[in-house]
Amino acid sequence: MKAALCLLLALAGSALAYKSYSGYQVLQTKVLSHEETARLAPLMNRPEFYFTINPAPGRAASIMVSPENFALASTTLNRMRLSPKVIVEDVGVIVESERSELQQLRVAEKKEGRAPALDRFLTFEEVEAYVNEVAAAFPSLVTVENIGSSTEGRTLWVVKLSNGAGKKGIFVESGIHGREWLGVPAALNALNELTENLAANQALLDANDWYFLLVANPDGYSFSFTDDRFWRKTRSPNAGSTCLGTDPNRNFDISWGTEGTTDACSDTFAGAAAYSEPESKALADFLAATPNLAAFITFHSFGGFLTYPYGYTTDLPANAQQLDDIAQAANSAIQAVNGFQYTVGPFASTVYFSYGASRDYAYDTVGIPLVFQFELPGGGPNGFDPPASLIAPTVAEVWEGVKVIAASA
């Protein structure tokens, strides 16, 4: 309780610095055609238009705008005949409600055992504490490796589970985008299932070693708790700009910089060079140095997509049919839990084009044959901030999909 109270006071002290989204609204377009998507796409590089659902044929785009930019956004979208409508009247009200709920749950929590809390989102420091607990409780099973440090000096921890040598490995990454909180409990739950609930999952550990990078972007993740709920990037300085951060999932040396913004203020800024960010460089080096990796799973949010390579081209990978078969089987296992169904397909044609991503690096450069990216279900005003009540059901169903992928490795 004392530790929880200290955290509460720390968050309260940061409230003065916390970015207010008071008066921000979310606009939604009509369902887009291919031509309308192409016309709308250039707006993604303009800071006045904060896309929460990127434009793609066959679905509506959503854009968060400040009070100062609402008239500009509304006029622009109307001129493009995209029929914008307001779907969130005040983002700030919902953000502050989430923040208050998080503080209350933290103070009220009465933790029993080592299982990670799934009724609220955990800070980076709480994730670290959980990792230490697990390592101490299962010393013959769990090893923890420091693979590098973030720009601000936070440690990048990889948790390895192994009960014997000579096996293939499964790597799980989460938290590479700061604001995508839901991915972290999905990975934490998988780690918990393979330790505290090992009796039910022994075959999964007997068949493979498991690696977890629970928070791949600890600076951005922490900043989204203390200063800006929708912060996505790292927190590194950029030469010649007052804007901080690079998108670490655009920073891998796989089709890096092929297309995208060079504006350091953009959420998808790819950096001054591939591996300009210590976070992406550390992950890339670890993957390249780890033999016998058979599967790579990365958790993002949001959208309800279960995808596989590629993101930088619509060309299909050599084993596309195998990847699709596994993803469809995983989707069926997920759907059997609560009825939620993911949209399955290669990333570029299912979600949007993305360049320099860990997903494609793991597949192309490292040569990991089974690579999957979950875009977990959304919630809240922007999709990135689902209510805490969605954590437990979401991670429970996703675990069933992960088990299908692991059994195929």
C-alpha positions in Angstrom: 0.0 0.0 0.0 2.9 2.4 0.8 4.4 1.8 -2.6 1.1 2.4 -4.3 0.6 5.6 -2.4 4.0 6.8 -3.5 3.2 6.1 -7.1 -0.1 7.9 -6.7 1.6 11.0 -5.3 4.2 10.9 -8.1 1.5 10.9 -10.7 -0.4 13.6 -8.9 2.7 15.7 -8.9 3.1 15.3 -12.6 -0.5 16.4 -13.2 0.6 19.9 -13.9 2.7 18.7 -16.8 0.2 16.3 -18.1 -1.0 17.2 -21.6 -4.6 18.3 -21.6 -6.9 17.1 -24.3 -9.7 19.2 -23.2 -11.9 20.2 -26.2 -10.2 17.8 -28.6 -12.6 16.1 -30.8 -12.5 13.0 -33.0 -13.8 13.2 -36.6 -14.6 10.1 -38.6 -14.8 10.0 -42.4 -17.1 7.9 -44.5 -15.9 4.5 -45.7 -13.1 5.3 -48.1 -12.5 4.2 -51.7 -9.0 3.6 -53.1 -9.1 7.1 -54.7 -10.3 8.8 -51.5 -7.6 7.0 -49.5 -4.9 8.3 -51.8 -6.2 11.8 -51.6 -6.5 11.7 -47.8 -3.1 10.1 -47.1 -1.0 13.2 -47.5 -2.8 14.7 -44.5 -1.1 12.1 -42.3 2.1 14.1 -42.5 0.5 17.3 -41.2 0.6 17.8 -37.4 -2.9 19.4 -37.4 -4.4 16.0 -38.3 -3.8 13.3 -35.7 -5.0 10.1 -37.3 -6.2 7.5 -34.9 -7.4 5.2 -37.6 -5.3 5.6 -40.8 -6.9 5.9 -44.2 -7.4 2.6 -46.1 -9.9 1.4 -48.7 -13.0 -0.1 -47.3 -13.0 1.5 -43.9 -13.5 4.9 -42.3 -10.5 7.0 -41.1 -10.6 8.8 -37.7 -8.8 12.0 -36.9 -8.3 13.7 -33.5 -8.1 17.5 -33.7 -7.5 20.3 -31.2 -10.1 23.0 -30.7 -7.8 25.4 -32.7 -7.7 23.0 -35.7 -11.3 21.7 -35.7 -12.5 24.2 -38.3 -9.5 23.5 -40.6 -10.0 19.8 -40.4 -13.7 19.9 -40.8 -13.5 22.2 -43.8 -10.7 20.2 -45.4 -12.6 16.9 -45.1 -15.8 18.4 -46.4 -14.1 19.8 -49.4 -12.8 16.3 -50.1 -16.4 15.1 -49.8 -15.5 12.7 -47.0 -18.6 13.4 -44.9 -16.8 14.0 -41.6 -18.8 13.5 -38.4 -17.9 14.0 -34.8 -17.7 10.7 -32.9 -16.0 12.0 -29.7 -17.0 15.4 -28.4 -14.3 15.9 -25.8 -11.3 13.6 -25.6 -10.0 15.3 -22.5 -13.0 14.2 -20.3 -12.3 10.6 -21.1 -8.5 10.9 -20.7 -8.9 12.4 -17.3 -11.5 9.8 -16.3 -9.0 7.0 -17.3 -6.2 8.7 -15.3 -8.4 9.0 -12.2 -9.5 5.4 -12.5 -5.9 4.2 -12.8 -4.9 6.1 -9.7 -7.8 4.8 -7.7 -7.2 1.2 -8.8 -3.6 1.4 -7.9 -4.3 2.6 -4.3 -7.1 0.2 -3.7 -5.2 -2.9 -5.0 -4.6 -5.7 -2.7 -2.2 -7.9 -4.6 -2.1 -11.6 -3.9 0.6 -13.8 -5.3 2.9 -12.9 -8.2 0.3 -12.7 -11.0 0.4 -9.3 -12.7 -2.5 -7.0 -12.1 -5.0 -7.4 -15.0 -7.5 -4.9 -13.6 -5.3 -1.9 -14.5 -2.4 -0.9 -16.6 1.1 -1.1 -15.1 3.8 1.5 -15.2 7.3 0.5 -16.5 8.6 0.4 -12.9 5.8 -2.0 -11.9 6.6 -4.2 -14.9 10.2 -4.3 -13.8 9.2 -5.2 -10.2 7.0 -8.1 -11.6 9.9 -9.4 -13.7 12.1 -9.4 -10.6 9.5 -11.3 -8.6 9.2 -14.0 -11.3 12.9 -14.3 -11.7 13.3 -14.8 -7.9 10.4 -17.3 -7.7 11.6 -19.5 -10.7 15.4 -19.3 -10.7 15.8 -22.6 -12.6 13.4 -21.5 -15.3 13.8 -17.8 -15.7 16.8 -15.7 -16.6 16.7 -11.9 -17.2 19.1 -10.2 -19.5 19.9 -6.5 -19.9 20.2 -6.0 -23.7 20.7 -2.2 -23.6 19.4 1.1 -22.3 16.9 3.6 -23.7 17.9 7.2 -24.4 16.8 8.2 -20.9 18.7 5.3 -19.3 15.9 2.8 -18.7 16.9 -0.8 -19.0 15.7 -3.0 -21.8 15.0 -6.3 -20.1 14.6 -9.6 -22.0 13.0 -12.4 -19.9 14.0 -15.9 -21.0 12.1 -19.0 -20.0 13.8 -22.4 -20.6 13.8 -25.8 -19.1 16.5 -27.3 -21.3 19.0 -26.6 -24.1 18.7 -27.2 -27.8 15.2 -26.0 -28.5 13.7 -23.5 -30.9 12.7 -20.1 -29.5 9.6 -17.9 -29.5 10.2 -14.1 -29.1 7.4 -11.9 -27.8 7.7 -8.1 -28.1 5.3 -5.5 -26.7 5.2 -1.8 -25.8 7.2 -0.6 -28.8 4.7 2.3 -29.1 4.3 4.2 -25.9 0.5 4.9 -26.0 -0.4 1.3 -26.9 -0.8 0.1 -23.3 -2.9 -3.0 -24.0 0.0 -4.9 -25.6 2.0 -5.0 -22.4 -0.6 -7.0 -20.3 -1.0 -9.3 -23.2 2.7 -10.2 -23.0 2.6 -10.2 -19.2 -0.2 -12.6 -19.2 1.6 -15.0 -21.5 4.6 -14.8 -19.2 2.4 -15.6 -16.2 0.8 -18.5 -18.0 4.2 -20.1 -18.6 5.3 -19.6 -14.9 2.6 -19.5 -12.4 0.2 -21.6 -14.5 2.9 -23.8 -15.9 1.1 -27.0 -15.0 -1.5 -26.2 -17.7 1.1 -25.1 -20.2 4.0 -27.5 -19.7 4.0 -28.7 -23.3 4.6 -25.2 -24.6 7.7 -24.8 -22.5 8.9 -28.3 -23.2 8.8 -27.6 -27.0 10.3 -24.1 -27.1 12.3 -21.5 -25.2 10.4 -18.2 -24.7 11.8 -14.7 -24.8 9.8 -11.6 -23.7 10.7 -7.9 -24.2 7.8 -6.6 -22.3 8.4 -2.9 -22.8 10.4 -2.2 -26.0 10.1 1.6 -25.7 10.3 2.3 -22.0 10.8 6.1 -22.3 7.8 6.5 -24.5 5.7 4.2 -22.4 6.6 6.0 -19.2 6.0 9.4 -20.8 2.5 8.3 -21.8 1.7 7.7 -18.1 3.3 10.9 -16.8 2.9 13.6 -19.5 1.0 12.7 -22.6 -1.5 9.8 -22.9 -1.1 9.5 -26.7 2.7 9.7 -26.9 3.9 7.1 -29.4 7.6 7.6 -30.1 10.9 7.4 -28.2 12.2 10.5 -26.3 15.4 11.1 -28.1 16.4 14.6 -29.3 16.4 15.4 -33.0 19.0 17.6 -34.5 17.6 20.9 -35.8 14.2 20.3 -34.2 12.5 21.1 -30.9 10.4 17.9 -31.4 11.6 14.8 -29.6 11.4 11.2 -30.5 11.5 8.7 -33.3 9.0 6.0 -34.1 11.1 2.9 -33.1 8.9 0.7 -35.3 10.0 2.7 -38.3 13.7 2.6 -37.3 14.8 -0.9 -38.3 17.0 -1.4 -41.2 14.4 -3.1 -43.4 13.2 -0.8 -46.2 14.0 2.0 -43.9 13.1 5.5 -45.1 11.6 4.1 -48.4 8.6 6.3 -47.9 7.4 8.5 -45.1 7.8 11.8 -43.4 11.2 13.4 -42.6 9.4 15.7 -40.2 10.8 15.1 -36.7 7.5 16.3 -35.2 5.5 13.5 -36.9 4.4 10.4 -34.9 5.8 8.2 -37.7 9.2 10.0 -38.0 11.7 7.2 -39.0 14.7 8.8 -37.5 17.9 10.4 -38.9 19.2 6.9 -39.8 18.3 3.3 -39.4 19.0 2.3 -35.7 19.3 5.9 -34.6 17.4 4.7 -31.6 19.1 2.6 -29.0 15.9 0.7 -28.4 15.5 -0.6 -31.9 19.2 -1.2 -32.2 19.2 -3.3 -29.0 16.3 -5.4 -30.1 17.7 -5.9 -33.6 21.1 -7.0 -32.2 19.5 -9.4 -29.8 17.3 -11.1 -32.4 20.2 -11.4 -34.8 22.4 -13.0 -32.1 19.8 -15.5 -30.8 19.9 -18.8 -32.7 16.9 -21.0 -33.6 14.2 -18.5 -33.3 11.1 -20.1 -34.8 8.4 -17.5 -34.1 8.2 -13.7 -33.4 5.0 -12.2 -32.0 4.6 -8.5 -31.5 1.6 -6.9 -29.7 0.3 -3.5 -30.8 -3.1 -1.8 -30.5 -5.4 -1.0 -31.9 -7.7 -2.3 -34.7 -8.5 -6.0 -34.2 -6.0 -7.3 -36.8 -3.9 -10.4 -36.8 -1.3 -9.9 -39.5 2.0 -11.3 -40.9 4.7 -9.8 -43.3 5.0 -7.7 -45.2 4.3 -4.1 -44.3 6.5 -2.5 -46.9 5.1 -4.2 -49.9 2.0 -6.1 -51.0 4.3 -8.9 -52.3 3.7 -12.0 -50.3 6.3 -13.9 -48.3 7.4 -17.3 -49.5 5.4 -19.1 -46.8 2.4 -16.8 -47.0 0.0 -19.7 -47.1 1.5 -21.3 -44.0 1.3 -17.9 -42.1 -2.3 -17.4 -43.2 -3.3 -20.9 -42.1 -1.7 -20.5 -38.7 -3.3 -17.0 -38.3 -6.7 -18.3 -39.2 -6.4 -21.1 -36.8 -5.3 -18.7 -34.0 -8.2 -16.4 -34.9 -10.6 -19.3 -34.5 -9.2 -20.2 -31.1 -9.5 -16.5 -30.0 -13.1 -16.3 -31.3 -14.1 -19.4 -29.3 -13.4 -17.5 -26.0 -15.5 -14.4 -26.2 -16.7 -14.3 -29.8 -14.3 -11.6 -30.9 -12.9 -12.1 -34.5 -9.7 -10.6 -35.8 -9.2 -9.6 -39.4 -6.4 -11.7 -40.8 -3.9 -11.0 -43.6 -0.6 -9.5 -44.6 0.1 -6.2 -42.9 0.3 -3.9 -45.9 -2.9 -4.9 -47.6 -4.8 -5.5 -44.3 -3.8 -2.4 -42.3 -1.6 0.0 -44.2 2.0 0.3 -45.5 4.7 0.6 -42.9 8.5 0.7 -43.4 11.3 -0.2 -41.1 9.2 -2.3 -38.7 10.5 -5.0 -36.3 8.0 -7.4 -37.9 9.6 -7.3 -41.3 13.1 -7.2 -39.9 12.5 -10.4 -37.9 11.2 -12.1 -41.0 13.5 -10.9 -43.7 16.8 -10.1 -42.0 16.8 -12.6 -39.1 15.0 -15.2 -41.0 12.4 -16.1 -38.4 9.8 -18.2 -40.3 6.7 -17.5 -38.3 6.1 -13.7 -37.7 2.8 -12.3 -36.5 1.6 -8.8 -35.4 -1.5 -8.5 -33.3 -3.3 -5.2 -33.4 -5.4 -5.7 -30.3 -9.0 -4.4 -30.0 -9.5 -0.8 -29.4 -11.5 1.2 -26.9 -11.9 4.7 -25.4 -12.0 7.9 -27.5 -9.1 7.1 -29.7 -8.9 3.3 -29.5 -5.5 3.5 -27.7 -7.1 3.9 -24.3 -9.5 1.1 -23.7 -11.1 0.9 -20.2 -9.2 -1.3 -17.7 -12.2 -3.7 -17.7 -11.2 -4.9 -21.2 -7.7 -6.0 -20.1 -8.6 -9.4 -18.6 -11.0 -10.6 -21.3 -8.7 -9.4 -24.1 -5.5 -11.1 -22.8 -7.3 -14.3 -22.0 -8.6 -14.7 -25.6 -5.3 -13.6 -27.1 -3.4 -16.2 -25.1 -5.4 -18.9 -26.9 -4.2 -17.5 -30.2 -0.6 -17.4 -29.0 -0.8 -21.1 -28.0 -1.8 -21.9 -31.6 1.1 -20.0 -33.0 3.5 -21.7 -30.5 2.2 -25.1 -31.3 3.1 -24.4 -35.0 6.7 -23.3 -34.3 
